[in-house]
């Protein structure tokens, strides 16, 4: 989250927007940390369901 501040120190023309950029980066980190596990769980369930169905079809043949 300190990256926008560091960039603003290197390029002074970005100093005005550094606080807003820091807030955006922090929000992205929080949203990602919440959504990725949920999406991964849903995907994992679908893959397991698909593999189970494929196994059942193979057993029937």
C-alpha distance matrix in Angstrom:
0.0 3.8 5.4 7.0 8.2 9.6 11.2 12.6 14.1 15.7 16.9 17.9 18.9 15.3 14.8 16.3 13.8 10.5 10.3 11.2 8.9 5.9 8.1 9.0 6.0 5.9 9.6 9.8 8.5 10.9 13.6 13.6 13.9 16.8 18.5 18.7 20.8 23.0 23.6 24.3 26.8 28.6 28.9 30.2 32.8 34.0 34.3 36.3 38.4 39.2 40.1 42.3 44.1 44.7 46.1 48.4 49.6 50.3 52.3 54.4 55.4
3.8 0.0 3.8 5.7 5.4 6.3 8.8 10.0 10.8 12.7 14.4 15.3 16.8 13.6 12.7 14.9 13.1 9.4 9.9 11.9 9.7 6.9 10.1 11.5 8.9 9.3 13.0 13.4 12.2 14.7 17.4 17.3 17.5 20.5 22.3 22.3 24.4 26.7 27.3 27.8 30.4 32.2 32.4 33.6 36.3 37.5 37.7 39.6 41.9 42.6 43.4 45.7 47.5 47.9 49.3 51.8 52.9 53.5 55.5 57.7 58.6
5.4 3.8 0.0 3.8 5.4 5.0 6.1 8.5 9.8 10.7 12.1 13.8 15.1 11.8 12.1 14.4 12.4 9.1 10.8 12.1 9.0 7.6 11.1 11.3 8.6 10.5 13.7 13.2 12.6 15.7 17.8 17.2 18.1 21.2 22.3 22.0 24.6 26.9 26.9 27.4 30.3 32.0 31.7 33.1 36.0 36.8 36.9 39.1 41.4 41.7 42.5 45.1 46.7 46.9 48.5 51.0 51.9 52.4 54.6 56.8 57.5
7.0 5.7 3.8 0.0 3.8 5.4 5.1 6.0 8.6 9.9 10.2 11.3 12.0 8.4 8.7 10.7 8.6 5.4 7.8 8.9 6.0 5.7 9.4 9.7 8.2 10.5 13.3 13.2 13.6 16.4 18.1 18.2 19.6 22.3 23.2 23.4 26.2 28.1 28.0 29.0 31.9 33.2 33.1 34.8 37.6 38.2 38.5 40.9 42.9 43.2 44.3 46.8 48.2 48.5 50.3 52.7 53.5 54.2 56.5 58.5 59.2
8.2 5.4 5.4 3.8 0.0 3.8 5.4 5.0 6.2 8.8 9.8 10.1 11.7 8.7 7.5 10.2 9.3 5.6 7.6 10.2 8.5 7.3 10.9 12.3 11.1 12.4 15.5 16.1 16.1 18.5 20.7 20.9 21.9 24.6 26.0 26.2 28.7 30.8 31.0 31.9 34.6 36.1 36.2 37.7 40.4 41.3 41.6 43.8 45.9 46.3 47.4 49.8 51.4 51.7 53.4 55.8 56.7 57.3 59.6 61.6 62.4
9.6 6.3 5.0 5.4 3.8 0.0 3.8 5.4 5.1 6.5 8.7 10.1 12.4 10.0 9.6 12.9 12.2 8.9 11.3 13.6 11.3 10.3 14.1 15.0 13.0 14.7 17.9 17.9 17.4 20.3 22.5 22.1 23.0 26.0 27.3 27.1 29.6 31.9 31.9 32.4 35.3 37.0 36.7 38.1 41.0 41.8 41.8 44.0 46.4 46.6 47.4 50.0 51.6 51.8 53.3 55.9 56.8 57.2 59.5 61.7 62.3
11.2 8.8 6.1 5.1 5.4 3.8 0.0 3.8 5.3 5.1 6.0 8.3 9.8 7.4 8.4 11.6 10.6 8.2 11.5 13.0 10.4 10.7 14.4 14.5 13.0 15.5 18.2 17.8 18.0 21.1 22.8 22.3 23.8 26.7 27.5 27.2 30.1 32.2 31.9 32.5 35.7 37.0 36.5 38.1 41.1 41.6 41.6 44.0 46.2 46.2 47.2 49.9 51.3 51.3 53.1 55.7 56.3 56.8 59.2 61.3 61.7
12.6 10.0 8.5 6.0 5.0 5.4 3.8 0.0 3.8 5.4 5.0 5.4 7.1 4.9 4.8 8.3 8.3 6.2 9.7 11.6 10.0 10.6 14.1 14.7 14.1 16.3 18.9 19.1 19.7 22.3 24.0 24.2 25.6 28.3 29.2 29.4 32.2 34.1 33.9 34.9 37.9 39.1 38.9 40.7 43.5 43.9 44.2 46.7 48.7 48.8 49.9 52.6 53.9 54.1 55.9 58.4 59.0 59.7 62.1 64.0 64.6
14.1 10.8 9.8 8.6 6.2 5.1 5.3 3.8 0.0 3.8 5.6 5.8 9.1 8.1 7.1 10.9 11.7 9.4 12.3 14.8 13.4 13.2 16.8 17.9 16.8 18.6 21.6 21.8 21.9 24.6 26.6 26.6 27.6 30.5 31.7 31.7 34.3 36.5 36.4 37.1 40.1 41.6 41.3 42.8 45.7 46.4 46.4 48.8 51.0 51.2 52.1 54.7 56.2 56.3 58.0 60.6 61.3 61.8 64.2 66.3 66.8
15.7 12.7 10.7 9.9 8.8 6.5 5.1 5.4 3.8 0.0 3.8 6.2 9.1 8.8 9.3 13.0 13.4 11.6 15.0 16.9 14.9 15.3 18.9 19.3 18.0 20.3 23.1 22.8 23.0 26.0 27.8 27.3 28.6 31.7 32.5 32.1 34.9 37.2 36.8 37.3 40.5 41.9 41.3 42.8 45.9 46.3 46.2 48.7 50.9 50.8 51.7 54.5 55.9 55.8 57.5 60.2 60.8 61.1 63.6 65.7 66.1
16.9 14.4 12.1 10.2 9.8 8.7 6.0 5.0 5.6 3.8 0.0 3.8 5.6 6.0 7.6 10.8 11.4 10.6 14.3 15.7 13.9 15.2 18.6 18.7 18.0 20.7 23.0 22.7 23.5 26.5 27.9 27.7 29.4 32.2 32.7 32.6 35.7 37.6 37.0 37.9 41.1 42.2 41.6 43.4 46.4 46.6 46.6 49.3 51.3 51.1 52.2 55.0 56.2 56.1 58.1 60.7 61.1 61.6 64.2 66.1 66.4
17.9 15.3 13.8 11.3 10.1 10.1 8.3 5.4 5.8 6.2 3.8 0.0 3.8 5.3 5.4 8.4 10.2 9.9 13.2 15.0 14.1 15.4 18.5 19.1 19.0 21.3 23.6 23.9 24.8 27.4 28.9 29.2 30.8 33.4 34.1 34.4 37.4 39.1 38.8 39.9 43.0 44.0 43.7 45.6 48.4 48.7 48.9 51.6 53.5 53.5 54.7 57.4 58.6 58.7 60.7 63.1 63.6 64.2 66.8 68.6 69.1
18.9 16.8 15.1 12.0 11.7 12.4 9.8 7.1 9.1 9.1 5.6 3.8 0.0 3.8 5.7 7.1 8.7 9.7 13.1 14.0 13.3 15.4 18.1 18.3 18.7 21.3 23.1 23.3 24.8 27.3 28.4 28.8 30.8 33.1 33.6 34.1 37.2 38.7 38.1 39.5 42.6 43.3 43.0 45.2 47.8 47.9 48.3 51.1 52.8 52.6 54.1 56.8 57.8 57.9 60.1 62.4 62.7 63.5 66.2 67.9 68.2
15.3 13.6 11.8 8.4 8.7 10.0 7.4 4.9 8.1 8.8 6.0 5.3 3.8 0.0 3.8 5.5 5.6 6.2 9.8 10.5 9.5 11.7 14.4 14.5 14.9 17.5 19.3 19.5 21.0 23.5 24.6 25.0 27.0 29.3 29.8 30.4 33.5 34.9 34.5 35.9 38.9 39.7 39.5 41.6 44.2 44.4 44.9 47.6 49.3 49.3 50.7 53.4 54.4 54.6 56.8 59.1 59.5 60.3 62.9 64.6 65.1
14.8 12.7 12.1 8.7 7.5 9.6 8.4 4.8 7.1 9.3 7.6 5.4 5.7 3.8 0.0 3.8 5.5 5.2 8.0 10.0 9.9 11.1 13.7 14.9 15.4 17.2 19.3 20.2 21.3 23.5 25.0 25.8 27.4 29.6 30.6 31.3 34.2 35.7 35.6 37.0 39.8 40.8 40.9 42.9 45.4 45.9 46.5 49.0 50.7 51.0 52.4 54.9 56.1 56.4 58.4 60.7 61.3 62.2 64.6 66.4 67.0
16.3 14.9 14.4 10.7 10.2 12.9 11.6 8.3 10.9 13.0 10.8 8.4 7.1 5.5 3.8 0.0 3.8 5.8 7.4 8.5 9.7 11.4 13.1 14.3 15.7 17.4 18.9 20.1 21.8 23.5 24.7 26.0 27.8 29.5 30.4 31.6 34.5 35.6 35.6 37.3 40.0 40.7 41.0 43.2 45.5 45.9 46.8 49.3 50.8 51.1 52.8 55.1 56.1 56.7 58.8 60.9 61.5 62.6 65.0 66.6 67.3
13.8 13.1 12.4 8.6 9.3 12.2 10.6 8.3 11.7 13.4 11.4 10.2 8.7 5.6 5.5 3.8 0.0 3.8 5.6 5.4 6.1 8.6 10.1 10.7 12.3 14.3 15.5 16.5 18.4 20.2 21.2 22.4 24.4 26.1 26.8 28.0 31.0 32.0 31.9 33.7 36.4 37.0 37.3 39.6 41.8 42.1 43.0 45.6 47.1 47.3 49.0 51.4 52.4 53.0 55.1 57.2 57.7 58.9 61.2 62.8 63.6
10.5 9.4 9.1 5.4 5.6 8.9 8.2 6.2 9.4 11.6 10.6 9.9 9.7 6.2 5.2 5.8 3.8 0.0 3.8 5.5 5.0 6.0 8.6 9.8 10.3 12.1 14.1 15.2 16.3 18.3 19.8 20.8 22.4 24.4 25.5 26.4 29.2 30.6 30.7 32.2 34.9 35.8 36.1 38.1 40.5 41.1 41.8 44.2 45.9 46.3 47.8 50.1 51.4 51.9 53.9 56.0 56.7 57.7 60.0 61.8 62.6
10.3 9.9 10.8 7.8 7.6 11.3 11.5 9.7 12.3 15.0 14.3 13.2 13.1 9.8 8.0 7.4 5.6 3.8 0.0 3.8 5.4 5.1 6.3 8.7 10.0 10.6 12.4 14.3 15.5 16.7 18.4 20.0 21.3 22.9 24.3 25.7 28.2 29.4 29.9 31.6 33.9 35.0 35.6 37.6 39.7 40.5 41.5 43.7 45.3 46.0 47.6 49.7 50.9 51.8 53.7 55.6 56.5 57.7 59.8 61.5 62.6
11.2 11.9 12.1 8.9 10.2 13.6 13.0 11.6 14.8 16.9 15.7 15.0 14.0 10.5 10.0 8.5 5.4 5.5 3.8 0.0 3.8 5.4 5.1 6.3 8.7 9.9 10.6 12.4 14.4 15.5 16.5 18.3 20.1 21.4 22.3 23.9 26.7 27.5 27.8 29.8 32.2 32.8 33.5 35.7 37.7 38.3 39.4 41.8 43.2 43.7 45.5 47.7 48.7 49.6 51.6 53.5 54.3 55.6 57.7 59.3 60.3
8.9 9.7 9.0 6.0 8.5 11.3 10.4 10.0 13.4 14.9 13.9 14.1 13.3 9.5 9.9 9.7 6.1 5.0 5.4 3.8 0.0 3.8 5.4 5.0 6.2 8.6 9.8 10.5 12.3 14.3 15.3 16.3 18.3 20.1 20.8 21.9 24.9 26.0 26.0 27.7 30.3 31.1 31.4 33.6 35.9 36.3 37.2 39.7 41.2 41.6 43.2 45.6 46.6 47.3 49.3 51.4 52.1 53.2 55.5 57.1 58.0
5.9 6.9 7.6 5.7 7.3 10.3 10.7 10.6 13.2 15.3 15.2 15.4 15.4 11.7 11.1 11.4 8.6 6.0 5.1 5.4 3.8 0.0 3.8 5.4 5.1 6.1 8.6 9.9 10.6 12.4 14.3 15.3 16.6 18.6 20.0 21.0 23.5 25.0 25.4 26.9 29.3 30.5 31.0 32.8 35.1 36.0 36.8 39.0 40.7 41.4 42.8 45.0 46.3 47.1 48.9 51.0 51.9 52.9 55.0 56.8 57.9
8.1 10.1 11.1 9.4 10.9 14.1 14.4 14.1 16.8 18.9 18.6 18.5 18.1 14.4 13.7 13.1 10.1 8.6 6.3 5.1 5.4 3.8 0.0 3.8 5.5 5.1 6.1 8.6 9.9 10.6 12.2 14.1 15.4 16.8 18.2 19.8 22.2 23.2 23.9 25.7 27.9 28.8 29.7 31.7 33.7 34.6 35.7 37.8 39.3 40.2 41.8 43.8 45.0 46.1 47.9 49.8 50.8 52.0 54.0 55.7 56.9
9.0 11.5 11.3 9.7 12.3 15.0 14.5 14.7 17.9 19.3 18.7 19.1 18.3 14.5 14.9 14.3 10.7 9.8 8.7 6.3 5.0 5.4 3.8 0.0 3.8 5.4 5.1 6.1 8.6 10.0 10.5 12.0 14.2 15.5 16.2 17.7 20.6 21.4 21.5 23.5 25.9 26.6 27.2 29.4 31.5 32.0 33.2 35.5 36.9 37.5 39.3 41.4 42.4 43.3 45.4 47.2 48.0 49.3 51.5 53.0 54.1
6.0 8.9 8.6 8.2 11.1 13.0 13.0 14.1 16.8 18.0 18.0 19.0 18.7 14.9 15.4 15.7 12.3 10.3 10.0 8.7 6.2 5.1 5.5 3.8 0.0 3.8 5.4 5.1 6.2 8.7 10.0 10.5 12.2 14.4 15.3 16.1 18.9 20.3 20.5 21.9 24.5 25.6 25.9 27.9 30.2 30.9 31.7 34.0 35.7 36.3 37.7 39.9 41.3 42.0 43.8 45.9 46.8 47.8 50.0 51.8 52.8
5.9 9.3 10.5 10.5 12.4 14.7 15.5 16.3 18.6 20.3 20.7 21.3 21.3 17.5 17.2 17.4 14.3 12.1 10.6 9.9 8.6 6.1 5.1 5.4 3.8 0.0 3.8 5.4 5.1 6.3 8.7 9.9 10.7 12.6 14.3 15.5 17.7 19.2 20.0 21.4 23.6 25.0 25.8 27.4 29.6 30.7 31.7 33.6 35.3 36.3 37.6 39.6 41.1 42.1 43.7 45.7 46.8 47.9 49.8 51.7 52.9
9.6 13.0 13.7 13.3 15.5 17.9 18.2 18.9 21.6 23.1 23.0 23.6 23.1 19.3 19.3 18.9 15.5 14.1 12.4 10.6 9.8 8.6 6.1 5.1 5.4 3.8 0.0 3.8 5.4 5.2 6.1 8.4 9.9 10.8 12.1 14.0 16.4 17.1 17.9 19.9 21.9 22.8 23.8 25.8 27.6 28.6 29.9 31.9 33.3 34.3 36.0 37.8 39.1 40.2 42.0 43.8 44.9 46.3 48.1 49.8 51.1
9.8 13.4 13.2 13.2 16.1 17.9 17.8 19.1 21.8 22.8 22.7 23.9 23.3 19.5 20.2 20.1 16.5 15.2 14.3 12.4 10.5 9.9 8.6 6.1 5.1 5.4 3.8 0.0 3.8 5.5 5.2 5.9 8.4 10.0 10.4 11.5 14.5 15.5 15.6 17.4 19.9 20.7 21.3 23.4 25.5 26.2 27.2 29.5 31.0 31.7 33.3 35.4 36.6 37.5 39.4 41.3 42.3 43.5 45.5 47.2 48.3
8.5 12.2 12.6 13.6 16.1 17.4 18.0 19.7 21.9 23.0 23.5 24.8 24.8 21.0 21.3 21.8 18.4 16.3 15.5 14.4 12.3 10.6 9.9 8.6 6.2 5.1 5.4 3.8 0.0 3.8 5.6 5.2 6.1 8.7 10.1 10.6 12.9 14.7 15.4 16.5 18.8 20.3 20.9 22.4 24.8 25.9 26.7 28.6 30.5 31.4 32.6 34.6 36.2 37.1 38.6 40.7 41.9 42.9 44.8 46.7 47.9
10.9 14.7 15.7 16.4 18.5 20.3 21.1 22.3 24.6 26.0 26.5 27.4 27.3 23.5 23.5 23.5 20.2 18.3 16.7 15.5 14.3 12.4 10.6 10.0 8.7 6.3 5.2 5.5 3.8 0.0 3.8 5.4 5.1 6.4 8.7 10.3 11.9 13.2 14.6 16.1 17.7 19.2 20.5 21.9 23.8 25.2 26.4 28.0 29.7 31.0 32.4 34.0 35.6 36.9 38.3 40.1 41.6 42.8 44.4 46.3 47.8
13.6 17.4 17.8 18.1 20.7 22.5 22.8 24.0 26.6 27.8 27.9 28.9 28.4 24.6 25.0 24.7 21.2 19.8 18.4 16.5 15.3 14.3 12.2 10.5 10.0 8.7 6.1 5.2 5.6 3.8 0.0 3.8 5.5 5.2 6.0 8.4 10.7 11.1 11.9 14.1 15.9 16.7 18.0 19.9 21.6 22.7 24.1 26.0 27.3 28.5 30.2 31.9 33.2 34.5 36.2 37.8 39.1 40.5 42.3 43.9 45.3
13.6 17.3 17.2 18.2 20.9 22.1 22.3 24.2 26.6 27.3 27.7 29.2 28.8 25.0 25.8 26.0 22.4 20.8 20.0 18.3 16.3 15.3 14.1 12.0 10.5 9.9 8.4 5.9 5.2 5.4 3.8 0.0 3.8 5.4 5.2 5.7 8.6 10.0 10.2 11.6 14.1 15.3 15.9 17.6 19.8 20.8 21.8 23.8 25.5 26.4 27.8 29.8 31.2 32.2 33.8 35.8 36.9 38.1 40.0 41.8 43.0
13.9 17.5 18.1 19.6 21.9 23.0 23.8 25.6 27.6 28.6 29.4 30.8 30.8 27.0 27.4 27.8 24.4 22.4 21.3 20.1 18.3 16.6 15.4 14.2 12.2 10.7 9.9 8.4 6.1 5.1 5.5 3.8 0.0 3.8 5.9 6.0 7.2 9.3 10.7 11.4 13.2 15.2 16.2 17.2 19.4 21.0 21.9 23.3 25.3 26.6 27.7 29.4 31.2 32.3 33.6 35.6 37.1 38.1 39.7 41.7 43.2
16.8 20.5 21.2 22.3 24.6 26.0 26.7 28.3 30.5 31.7 32.2 33.4 33.1 29.3 29.6 29.5 26.1 24.4 22.9 21.4 20.1 18.6 16.8 15.5 14.4 12.6 10.8 10.0 8.7 6.4 5.2 5.4 3.8 0.0 3.8 5.9 6.4 7.0 9.2 10.7 11.7 13.3 15.0 16.3 17.7 19.5 20.9 22.2 23.7 25.3 26.8 28.1 29.8 31.3 32.6 34.2 35.8 37.2 38.6 40.4 42.1
18.5 22.3 22.3 23.2 26.0 27.3 27.5 29.2 31.7 32.5 32.7 34.1 33.6 29.8 30.6 30.4 26.8 25.5 24.3 22.3 20.8 20.0 18.2 16.2 15.3 14.3 12.1 10.4 10.1 8.7 6.0 5.2 5.9 3.8 0.0 3.8 5.7 5.2 6.1 8.5 10.0 10.7 12.2 14.1 15.6 16.7 18.3 20.0 21.3 22.6 24.3 25.9 27.2 28.6 30.3 31.9 33.2 34.6 36.3 37.9 39.5
18.7 22.3 22.0 23.4 26.2 27.1 27.2 29.4 31.7 32.1 32.6 34.4 34.1 30.4 31.3 31.6 28.0 26.4 25.7 23.9 21.9 21.0 19.8 17.7 16.1 15.5 14.0 11.5 10.6 10.3 8.4 5.7 6.0 5.9 3.8 0.0 3.8 5.4 5.2 6.0 8.5 10.0 10.4 11.9 14.2 15.4 16.2 18.1 19.9 20.9 22.2 24.1 25.7 26.7 28.2 30.2 31.4 32.6 34.4 36.2 37.6
20.8 24.4 24.6 26.2 28.7 29.6 30.1 32.2 34.3 34.9 35.7 37.4 37.2 33.5 34.2 34.5 31.0 29.2 28.2 26.7 24.9 23.5 22.2 20.6 18.9 17.7 16.4 14.5 12.9 11.9 10.7 8.6 7.2 6.4 5.7 3.8 0.0 3.8 5.6 5.0 6.1 8.7 9.9 10.3 12.3 14.3 15.2 16.3 18.3 19.9 20.9 22.3 24.3 25.6 26.7 28.5 30.2 31.3 32.7 34.7 36.4
23.0 26.7 26.9 28.1 30.8 31.9 32.2 34.1 36.5 37.2 37.6 39.1 38.7 34.9 35.7 35.6 32.0 30.6 29.4 27.5 26.0 25.0 23.2 21.4 20.3 19.2 17.1 15.5 14.7 13.2 11.1 10.0 9.3 7.0 5.2 5.4 3.8 0.0 3.8 5.4 5.2 6.4 8.7 9.9 10.9 12.6 14.4 15.5 16.8 18.6 20.2 21.3 22.9 24.6 25.9 27.3 29.0 30.5 31.9 33.5 35.3
23.6 27.3 26.9 28.0 31.0 31.9 31.9 33.9 36.4 36.8 37.0 38.8 38.1 34.5 35.6 35.6 31.9 30.7 29.9 27.8 26.0 25.4 23.9 21.5 20.5 20.0 17.9 15.6 15.4 14.6 11.9 10.2 10.7 9.2 6.1 5.2 5.6 3.8 0.0 3.8 5.4 5.2 6.1 8.5 10.0 10.7 12.3 14.3 15.4 16.6 18.4 20.0 21.2 22.6 24.4 25.9 27.1 28.6 30.4 31.9 33.4
24.3 27.8 27.4 29.0 31.9 32.4 32.5 34.9 37.1 37.3 37.9 39.9 39.5 35.9 37.0 37.3 33.7 32.2 31.6 29.8 27.7 26.9 25.7 23.5 21.9 21.4 19.9 17.4 16.5 16.1 14.1 11.6 11.4 10.7 8.5 6.0 5.0 5.4 3.8 0.0 3.8 5.5 5.1 6.0 8.6 9.9 10.5 12.1 14.1 15.2 16.3 18.2 19.9 20.9 22.3 24.3 25.7 26.7 28.4 30.3 31.8
26.8 30.4 30.3 31.9 34.6 35.3 35.7 37.9 40.1 40.5 41.1 43.0 42.6 38.9 39.8 40.0 36.4 34.9 33.9 32.2 30.3 29.3 27.9 25.9 24.5 23.6 21.9 19.9 18.8 17.7 15.9 14.1 13.2 11.7 10.0 8.5 6.1 5.2 5.4 3.8 0.0 3.8 5.5 5.1 6.2 8.7 10.0 10.6 12.3 14.2 15.4 16.5 18.4 20.0 21.0 22.6 24.4 25.7 27.0 28.8 30.7
28.6 32.2 32.0 33.2 36.1 37.0 37.0 39.1 41.6 41.9 42.2 44.0 43.3 39.7 40.8 40.7 37.0 35.8 35.0 32.8 31.1 30.5 28.8 26.6 25.6 25.0 22.8 20.7 20.3 19.2 16.7 15.3 15.2 13.3 10.7 10.0 8.7 6.4 5.2 5.5 3.8 0.0 3.8 5.5 5.2 6.4 8.8 10.1 10.7 12.4 14.4 15.5 16.6 18.5 20.1 21.3 22.7 24.5 25.9 27.3 29.1
28.9 32.4 31.7 33.1 36.2 36.7 36.5 38.9 41.3 41.3 41.6 43.7 43.0 39.5 40.9 41.0 37.3 36.1 35.6 33.5 31.4 31.0 29.7 27.2 25.9 25.8 23.8 21.3 20.9 20.5 18.0 15.9 16.2 15.0 12.2 10.4 9.9 8.7 6.1 5.1 5.5 3.8 0.0 3.8 5.4 5.1 6.2 8.6 9.9 10.5 12.3 14.2 15.4 16.5 18.3 20.0 21.1 22.5 24.4 26.0 27.3
30.2 33.6 33.1 34.8 37.7 38.1 38.1 40.7 42.8 42.8 43.4 45.6 45.2 41.6 42.9 43.2 39.6 38.1 37.6 35.7 33.6 32.8 31.7 29.4 27.9 27.4 25.8 23.4 22.4 21.9 19.9 17.6 17.2 16.3 14.1 11.9 10.3 9.9 8.5 6.0 5.1 5.5 3.8 0.0 3.8 5.4 5.2 6.2 8.5 9.8 10.6 12.2 14.2 15.3 16.4 18.4 20.0 21.0 22.5 24.5 26.1
32.8 36.3 36.0 37.6 40.4 41.0 41.1 43.5 45.7 45.9 46.4 48.4 47.8 44.2 45.4 45.5 41.8 40.5 39.7 37.7 35.9 35.1 33.7 31.5 30.2 29.6 27.6 25.5 24.8 23.8 21.6 19.8 19.4 17.7 15.6 14.2 12.3 10.9 10.0 8.6 6.2 5.2 5.4 3.8 0.0 3.8 5.5 5.2 6.1 8.5 9.9 10.5 12.2 14.2 15.3 16.5 18.4 19.9 21.0 22.7 24.7
34.0 37.5 36.8 38.2 41.3 41.8 41.6 43.9 46.4 46.3 46.6 48.7 47.9 44.4 45.9 45.9 42.1 41.1 40.5 38.3 36.3 36.0 34.6 32.0 30.9 30.7 28.6 26.2 25.9 25.2 22.7 20.8 21.0 19.5 16.7 15.4 14.3 12.6 10.7 9.9 8.7 6.4 5.1 5.4 3.8 0.0 3.8 5.5 5.1 6.1 8.6 9.9 10.5 12.2 14.2 15.4 16.5 18.3 19.9 21.2 22.9
34.3 37.7 36.9 38.5 41.6 41.8 41.6 44.2 46.4 46.2 46.6 48.9 48.3 44.9 46.5 46.8 43.0 41.8 41.5 39.4 37.2 36.8 35.7 33.2 31.7 31.7 29.9 27.2 26.7 26.4 24.1 21.8 21.9 20.9 18.3 16.2 15.2 14.4 12.3 10.5 10.0 8.8 6.2 5.2 5.5 3.8 0.0 3.8 5.4 5.0 6.1 8.6 9.9 10.5 12.2 14.2 15.3 16.4 18.3 20.1 21.3
36.3 39.6 39.1 40.9 43.8 44.0 44.0 46.7 48.8 48.7 49.3 51.6 51.1 47.6 49.0 49.3 45.6 44.2 43.7 41.8 39.7 39.0 37.8 35.5 34.0 33.6 31.9 29.5 28.6 28.0 26.0 23.8 23.3 22.2 20.0 18.1 16.3 15.5 14.3 12.1 10.6 10.1 8.6 6.2 5.2 5.5 3.8 0.0 3.8 5.4 5.1 6.1 8.6 9.8 10.5 12.3 14.2 15.2 16.4 18.5 20.3
38.4 41.9 41.4 42.9 45.9 46.4 46.2 48.7 51.0 50.9 51.3 53.5 52.8 49.3 50.7 50.8 47.1 45.9 45.3 43.2 41.2 40.7 39.3 36.9 35.7 35.3 33.3 31.0 30.5 29.7 27.3 25.5 25.3 23.7 21.3 19.9 18.3 16.8 15.4 14.1 12.3 10.7 9.9 8.5 6.1 5.1 5.4 3.8 0.0 3.8 5.5 5.1 6.2 8.6 9.9 10.6 12.4 14.2 15.4 16.7 18.8
39.2 42.6 41.7 43.2 46.3 46.6 46.2 48.8 51.2 50.8 51.1 53.5 52.6 49.3 51.0 51.1 47.3 46.3 46.0 43.7 41.6 41.4 40.2 37.5 36.3 36.3 34.3 31.7 31.4 31.0 28.5 26.4 26.6 25.3 22.6 20.9 19.9 18.6 16.6 15.2 14.2 12.4 10.5 9.8 8.5 6.1 5.0 5.4 3.8 0.0 3.8 5.5 5.2 6.2 8.6 9.9 10.6 12.3 14.3 15.5 16.9
40.1 43.4 42.5 44.3 47.4 47.4 47.2 49.9 52.1 51.7 52.2 54.7 54.1 50.7 52.4 52.8 49.0 47.8 47.6 45.5 43.2 42.8 41.8 39.3 37.7 37.6 36.0 33.3 32.6 32.4 30.2 27.8 27.7 26.8 24.3 22.2 20.9 20.2 18.4 16.3 15.4 14.4 12.3 10.6 9.9 8.6 6.1 5.1 5.5 3.8 0.0 3.8 5.4 5.0 6.1 8.6 9.8 10.4 12.3 14.3 15.6
42.3 45.7 45.1 46.8 49.8 50.0 49.9 52.6 54.7 54.5 55.0 57.4 56.8 53.4 54.9 55.1 51.4 50.1 49.7 47.7 45.6 45.0 43.8 41.4 39.9 39.6 37.8 35.4 34.6 34.0 31.9 29.8 29.4 28.1 25.9 24.1 22.3 21.3 20.0 18.2 16.5 15.5 14.2 12.2 10.5 9.9 8.6 6.1 5.1 5.5 3.8 0.0 3.8 5.4 5.0 6.3 8.7 9.8 10.6 12.5 14.6
44.1 47.5 46.7 48.2 51.4 51.6 51.3 53.9 56.2 55.9 56.2 58.6 57.8 54.4 56.1 56.1 52.4 51.4 50.9 48.7 46.6 46.3 45.0 42.4 41.3 41.1 39.1 36.6 36.2 35.6 33.2 31.2 31.2 29.8 27.2 25.7 24.3 22.9 21.2 19.9 18.4 16.6 15.4 14.2 12.2 10.5 9.9 8.6 6.2 5.2 5.4 3.8 0.0 3.8 5.4 5.1 6.2 8.6 9.9 10.7 12.7
44.7 47.9 46.9 48.5 51.7 51.8 51.3 54.1 56.3 55.8 56.1 58.7 57.9 54.6 56.4 56.7 53.0 51.9 51.8 49.6 47.3 47.1 46.1 43.3 42.0 42.1 40.2 37.5 37.1 36.9 34.5 32.2 32.3 31.3 28.6 26.7 25.6 24.6 22.6 20.9 20.0 18.5 16.5 15.3 14.2 12.2 10.5 9.8 8.6 6.2 5.0 5.4 3.8 0.0 3.8 5.4 5.1 6.2 8.6 10.0 10.9
46.1 49.3 48.5 50.3 53.4 53.3 53.1 55.9 58.0 57.5 58.1 60.7 60.1 56.8 58.4 58.8 55.1 53.9 53.7 51.6 49.3 48.9 47.9 45.4 43.8 43.7 42.0 39.4 38.6 38.3 36.2 33.8 33.6 32.6 30.3 28.2 26.7 25.9 24.4 22.3 21.0 20.1 18.3 16.4 15.3 14.2 12.2 10.5 9.9 8.6 6.1 5.0 5.4 3.8 0.0 3.8 5.4 5.1 6.2 8.7 10.1
48.4 51.8 51.0 52.7 55.8 55.9 55.7 58.4 60.6 60.2 60.7 63.1 62.4 59.1 60.7 60.9 57.2 56.0 55.6 53.5 51.4 51.0 49.8 47.2 45.9 45.7 43.8 41.3 40.7 40.1 37.8 35.8 35.6 34.2 31.9 30.2 28.5 27.3 25.9 24.3 22.6 21.3 20.0 18.4 16.5 15.4 14.2 12.3 10.6 9.9 8.6 6.3 5.1 5.4 3.8 0.0 3.8 5.4 5.1 6.3 8.9
49.6 52.9 51.9 53.5 56.7 56.8 56.3 59.0 61.3 60.8 61.1 63.6 62.7 59.5 61.3 61.5 57.7 56.7 56.5 54.3 52.1 51.9 50.8 48.0 46.8 46.8 44.9 42.3 41.9 41.6 39.1 36.9 37.1 35.8 33.2 31.4 30.2 29.0 27.1 25.7 24.4 22.7 21.1 20.0 18.4 16.5 15.3 14.2 12.4 10.6 9.8 8.7 6.2 5.1 5.4 3.8 0.0 3.8 5.4 5.2 6.5
50.3 53.5 52.4 54.2 57.3 57.2 56.8 59.7 61.8 61.1 61.6 64.2 63.5 60.3 62.2 62.6 58.9 57.7 57.7 55.6 53.2 52.9 52.0 49.3 47.8 47.9 46.3 43.5 42.9 42.8 40.5 38.1 38.1 37.2 34.6 32.6 31.3 30.5 28.6 26.7 25.7 24.5 22.5 21.0 19.9 18.3 16.4 15.2 14.2 12.3 10.4 9.8 8.6 6.2 5.1 5.4 3.8 0.0 3.8 5.5 5.4
52.3 55.5 54.6 56.5 59.6 59.5 59.2 62.1 64.2 63.6 64.2 66.8 66.2 62.9 64.6 65.0 61.2 60.0 59.8 57.7 55.5 55.0 54.0 51.5 50.0 49.8 48.1 45.5 44.8 44.4 42.3 40.0 39.7 38.6 36.3 34.4 32.7 31.9 30.4 28.4 27.0 25.9 24.4 22.5 21.0 19.9 18.3 16.4 15.4 14.3 12.3 10.6 9.9 8.6 6.2 5.1 5.4 3.8 0.0 3.8 5.6
54.4 57.7 56.8 58.5 61.6 61.7 61.3 64.0 66.3 65.7 66.1 68.6 67.9 64.6 66.4 66.6 62.8 61.8 61.5 59.3 57.1 56.8 55.7 53.0 51.8 51.7 49.8 47.2 46.7 46.3 43.9 41.8 41.7 40.4 37.9 36.2 34.7 33.5 31.9 30.3 28.8 27.3 26.0 24.5 22.7 21.2 20.1 18.5 16.7 15.5 14.3 12.5 10.7 10.0 8.7 6.3 5.2 5.5 3.8 0.0 3.8
55.4 58.6 57.5 59.2 62.4 62.3 61.7 64.6 66.8 66.1 66.4 69.1 68.2 65.1 67.0 67.3 63.6 62.6 62.6 60.3 58.0 57.9 56.9 54.1 52.8 52.9 51.1 48.3 47.9 47.8 45.3 43.0 43.2 42.1 39.5 37.6 36.4 35.3 33.4 31.8 30.7 29.1 27.3 26.1 24.7 22.9 21.3 20.3 18.8 16.9 15.6 14.6 12.7 10.9 10.1 8.9 6.5 5.4 5.6 3.8 0.0
